[in-house]
Amino acid sequence: PRVSIEVLNYRPFYIYGEVNRAGSYPFVSGLTIRRAVVIAGGFTRRARREPVILIREREKGVEKIDSELDVAVLPGDIIEIPRRLF
């Protein structure tokens, strides 16, 4: 016998901070931070574009990672777009 498994629904990803529409969005395959920002309506005028903060749950606990825009997003990830100073 052969068994195949197909994931129907992934956990959403979350994005907040200096984006136009912060919130929870459905995860799609091939998602990067850059695409997540576009889904959330783009950066605000005050956004610091890089590095952004990627918060990811690991077996050892929550990990905060300074990331570039082309880093892959996983289901359940939280993306924080910080405010620039000037």
N, C-alpha and C positions, 0 to 999 in steps of 0.2 A: 504494500500500500504506500501511496505518496500523500504527504500532508503539506499543504501550503497555508501560510498565514498572511493575511492582508490587514494592515492597520486602517481602520475606517476613519477614526478621528484621533488627532494628536492633541496634546495639551496646548493651550494658546501660549503665545509669548506676550510679554508686557513691555510697554515703552512709556517712559515719563520724563519729565524735565522740559528742556527747551525744544519741544516739537509742537506743532499747531494742534494736533488732536491726540493727546496722551490717552492711553487706555490699553485694553486687552484686545488682541487680534488673533484670528485663526492662524495656526502655523501652516506654512506651505513648504514643500520640499525645495531645497536649493536656496533658502532664505539667507541673506546676509544682513548685517547691520545697516548697510546703505539702503537696501530694499525695504527694510523695516521702517526706516525714517521716511521713505517715500510713502509707504502705506499710512503712516501717521501724519501725513500732510506736509512733510518737510520741516526743515529747521526754522526756528524763530530768528529774529534779527540778533538776539543776544546769545545764540548758541555757540559753544565751543565745539568745533567740528571733530577734532581729534586731539588727544585720545578720548574715547567715550568709555563709560564703565559698563561692563557686562557682568551681571550677577548670575551665577550658575550653581545649582545644587549638586554637590558631589557626595560620595559615600561618607567622606570625613566631615561634611558640613557645607556651609555656604562659602563660595569663593568669589571674591571681587577681582576682576581682571581689567586692566587698562587695555583697551582694544582699538584697533583701526577699523575703518568702515567696511573692509572686505572680509571680515571674520564671519564664519558661519554661525548662524543662530540655531539653537536646538529647542525642541518643545519645552516650555516651562521657563525659558530664560527671561531675565529681566534686563532691560536696557535703560540706562540712565544717561541722558544727554545733559551735561553740565552747562552752566552759564559761564561765559567768558568774562574776564575781569574788566576789559575795556572795549 
